[in-house]
């Protein structure tokens, strides 16, 4: 029986209008005195009016540079140690969340996460995606400790660019298809894994029902039940899938396709979840789930997720196909967590199959 590491949730979570107001009392309760608040430029501008006054602790604000890279983790950990900080606060999108978690892990201090986007579950999970300084994927790093506090202010997310919520929809939709692929050959499914797969299925159901209404709310900067549902689906429910299921609720071929796409500069301006969404379609083609591709394509087109290499800025030629297939099947890639084994020819055929279905519409 395989060992499962269950890290279900942060110690404290709130998603409501005014959630940041809880921060000062939480910091006092947690007996922290100095914080390094890592943020992005745009995220800070969007969130600064919602931040409370930090009267009882010292807070040092530092804008991150570039990527969640080893270089940036080292720089910020050094700064945090020099300032004597005993907590890291991350304010921003997924890269800032991953960066704050990595810095906190390096310093062995708790981390508070204030996501200003609902583009993935990074605020929930005890792991970070590490990139090179130029944005190429390197690896996933997992941590023993979960985030200490996660506070979500939906009013900020309601004013965020629509592309980020759309990306979160794509990334969270993958939870179901990847968890399903990782568990379908199990003879015995333990209770945490059952909870994980049921949560992944809930993610899919809520996304297919509520996404269009949530995106509509975002265009009007309104906090509606549909928007709240998608925010919590992307951040909370999406994070629970991996937190409960461990390796059976993490990533499979869809994320390997994403990682392969990052090698092309043309794709760097596309968000993580947009590339993962395309990866879902290729994974389904590899699994022979062609009817599911047909079901998803209308949804993708309604919400604006990419369904072809052309929509990701790439040409459909032998050179591109070979590069994607080789990177997808790198020995360290998550596609190998699936029970099936694939060849470069099969990956190329999978991509071509998706293109065929796109052209039929």
QUIFENRA-V276753 format. One record per run of one state. SS is the DSSP state (H for helix, E for strand, C for the rest). FROM is the first residue (numbers start at 0). LEN is the number of residues. If there is no record, write none. Layout:
{{SS FROM LEN} {SS FROM LEN}}
//
This chain:
{{C 0 11} {E 11 4} {C 15 3} {H 18 11} {C 29 4} {E 33 6} {C 39 1} {H 40 10} {C 50 7} {E 57 6} {C 63 6} {H 69 14} {C 83 3} {E 86 6} {C 92 1} {H 93 14} {C 107 2} {E 109 6} {C 115 11} {E 126 5} {C 131 5} {E 136 6} {C 142 6} {E 148 4} {C 152 1} {H 153 5} {C 158 3} {H 161 22} {C 183 7} {H 190 29} {C 219 5} {H 224 25} {C 249 3} {H 252 9} {C 261 3} {H 264 3} {C 267 4} {H 271 16} {C 287 2} {H 289 14} {C 303 6} {H 309 3} {C 312 5} {H 317 11} {C 328 5} {H 333 4} {C 337 6} {H 343 17} {C 360 1}}
//
